[in-house]
Amino acid sequence: MVLHKLPTYPQSRAYVVQLHRDAASPQGALLGRVVHIASGETTCFATGEALLAWLAAHVPAQPESPTP
């Protein structure tokens, strides 16, 4: 059996999304904040498009290197 050295869900691609108490999905009001776990970088968003744009801009291009 061969195990993959790279994790399926690397820490460099871990995020926390917190939805604001006033976020209302049926009305299309998606607002909150997102935090990149590895760097601590955070931003607030007021639309789903803004959240996706921030995530797309902050996903590391290369996955983590395997540890020897």
N, C-alpha and C positions, 0 to 999 in steps of 0.2 A: 504494500500500500504506500503510495506516494502522497505526502502532505504538501500543500502549497505553503511556501515561505512567506508570501504576502497575505495579510489578513483580508478577508472579504470586505470588512467594514473598517478601514484604517482610521486611526484617531485624527489624522490630518483632514479627514472629511466628515468630522462630527460637528453637528450644530444643534442648538436648542432654539426652538421657536416658541415664543410665548405670545398668546393671543390676548389682546386688550379686553377688559371686561365688557366694553361696548361693541366688540366685534360681533356682527350678526350675519351669518352665512346666507340665510334666505334673502336678505336685503342686499347682499353683495358687499357688505362692509367688512373687509378683512384688514384689520390693523393690529399691530403689535410690534414686537422686536425680535431680532434674531442675533444669536451669539455664536461665534466660531469658537469651539471648545479649546483647540490647541493654542490659538493666539489671544483669545479674549476679546477680539475685535467685535464690536456690536453696532447695530444700526436699527432705527425704527422704520417701519414701513406702514403705508396707508392703503396699499392695494396689493392684490396677489401678484400683479405684474412687477411691482417694485421689489417684492420679496424674491421672486424668481430671478430678476435682473441682478440683484445683489448676490444671490447664491451663485449664479453663473459666473460673475466676475471674481468670486473668491474661492472657487473650487481649485485646489492645486492641480497644475498641469500633469505632474507625475505622482504616482502613488508612493507611499513610503517605501524605503529600501528595506529588504529583509534583514533581520538581525542575524548575525552569524551564530 
